[in-house]
Amino acid sequence: MAIFKTLLLALPALALAAPTSINPRSTGSMTWYTPGLGACGQNNGENELVCAMSAGLYDANSPCGKSIKITGPAGSVTVKVVDRCVGCAYDDIDLSPAAFQKAIGELGIGRKNAQWEWA
C-alpha cells in the first residue's frame, strides 16, 4: 500500500517534468521545385499547394498528407507534404511554384528564409 501511495504522489511530478515544445515554429530556407511523382506516391502539379520536406524531417515524422503553414515575406500559405527533399537541410522546405509565390514571392527570388509550423 505504501508503494501505491508513493507512486500516486509521484505521478503529478512526472507530468510536470514532461518535455514541452518551447517553440513550435521552425525557420528554414524555402526553395521551389516542380512537383511530380513524390515520395508519398502521388502525382502533383505546379499549381497545387504542396511541398517536399527535408529527408531528416520526412524520415522522423511520417509526414505524408500532413499540413504545414509557411509564413514568409509575401504572406502565409498552408501546404500538404507530398515529397522528400534529399538536398534540403533539416528545417528547409521545397515548395511548389504556387506555394512559393504565395509565401515568398516571385520565383526569381529562388531561396528565402521563412517560418514554418505543423498546421
C-alpha positions as CSV (number, residue, x, y, z in Angstrom):
1,M,0.0,0.0,0.0
2,A,2.9,2.4,0.8
3,I,4.3,1.8,-2.7
4,F,1.0,2.6,-4.3
5,K,0.7,5.9,-2.3
6,T,4.3,6.8,-3.3
7,L,3.5,6.2,-7.0
8,L,0.3,8.1,-6.7
9,L,2.1,11.1,-5.3
10,A,4.9,10.9,-7.8
11,L,2.6,10.9,-10.9
12,P,1.9,14.7,-10.8
13,A,5.6,15.5,-10.5
14,L,6.3,13.3,-13.5
15,A,3.7,15.1,-15.6
16,L,5.3,18.4,-14.7
17,A,8.7,17.1,-15.8
18,A,7.4,16.0,-19.2
19,P,9.2,17.8,-22.1
20,T,7.3,20.5,-23.8
21,S,7.9,22.3,-27.1
22,I,9.1,25.8,-26.3
23,N,8.9,27.0,-29.9
24,P,6.7,25.0,-32.2
25,R,7.8,27.1,-35.2
26,S,10.9,26.5,-37.2
27,T,12.9,28.7,-39.6
28,G,14.3,27.3,-42.7
29,S,15.3,28.1,-46.3
30,M,12.4,28.0,-48.7
31,T,13.0,27.0,-52.3
32,W,10.7,25.9,-55.1
33,Y,10.7,22.8,-57.3
34,T,8.5,21.2,-60.0
35,P,6.4,18.6,-58.3
36,G,5.7,15.2,-60.0
37,L,5.5,11.8,-58.6
38,G,6.6,12.3,-54.9
39,A,7.9,10.1,-52.2
40,C,4.3,9.9,-50.8
41,G,3.3,8.0,-54.0
42,Q,1.1,10.6,-55.7
43,N,1.5,12.9,-58.7
44,N,1.2,16.6,-58.0
45,G,1.5,19.7,-60.2
46,E,2.9,23.2,-60.1
47,N,-0.4,24.9,-59.2
48,E,-1.1,22.7,-56.2
49,L,-0.2,23.9,-52.7
50,V,2.3,21.1,-51.9
51,C,5.8,20.7,-50.6
52,A,8.8,18.4,-50.1
53,M,10.2,18.2,-46.6
54,S,13.9,17.6,-45.8
55,A,14.9,14.0,-45.6
56,G,15.7,14.3,-41.9
57,L,12.2,15.7,-41.1
58,Y,10.5,13.3,-43.5
59,D,12.1,10.2,-42.1
60,A,11.5,11.3,-38.5
61,N,7.8,12.3,-38.8
62,S,5.9,10.1,-41.4
63,P,4.5,13.4,-42.8
64,C,2.7,12.3,-46.0
65,G,-0.5,14.1,-46.3
66,K,0.1,16.3,-43.2
67,S,-0.1,20.1,-43.5
68,I,2.4,22.8,-42.6
69,K,1.9,26.5,-42.6
70,I,4.6,28.7,-44.2
71,T,4.9,32.3,-43.2
72,G,7.1,34.4,-45.5
73,P,7.6,37.9,-46.8
74,A,4.6,37.7,-49.2
75,G,2.2,36.1,-46.8
76,S,1.1,32.7,-45.4
77,V,0.2,29.5,-47.1
78,T,-0.8,26.0,-45.9
79,V,0.7,23.2,-47.9
80,K,0.4,19.4,-47.9
81,V,3.6,17.3,-47.6
82,V,3.9,15.1,-50.6
83,D,7.6,14.6,-51.2
84,R,11.0,14.2,-49.6
85,C,13.8,16.7,-50.3
86,V,17.2,14.9,-50.3
87,G,19.2,18.1,-50.9
88,C,17.4,20.2,-48.2
89,A,19.0,21.0,-44.8
90,Y,16.9,19.8,-41.8
91,D,14.4,22.7,-41.4
92,D,14.3,23.6,-45.2
93,I,11.2,23.2,-47.2
94,D,10.9,22.8,-51.0
95,L,7.6,24.4,-52.2
96,S,5.6,24.1,-55.4
97,P,5.7,27.2,-57.5
98,A,2.2,28.2,-56.5
99,A,3.0,27.9,-52.8
100,F,6.3,29.7,-53.1
101,Q,4.6,32.6,-54.8
102,K,2.0,32.9,-52.0
103,A,4.5,32.8,-49.1
104,I,7.8,34.1,-50.6
105,G,7.1,36.0,-53.8
106,E,8.3,35.8,-57.4
107,L,10.1,32.5,-58.4
108,G,13.2,34.6,-59.4
109,I,13.9,35.0,-55.6
110,G,14.9,31.4,-55.6
111,R,15.6,31.0,-51.9
112,K,14.5,32.8,-48.8
113,N,14.3,32.1,-45.1
114,A,10.8,31.8,-43.7
115,Q,9.0,30.3,-40.7
116,W,7.0,27.1,-40.8
117,E,4.9,25.1,-38.4
118,W,2.8,22.0,-38.4
119,A,-0.8,23.0,-39.2
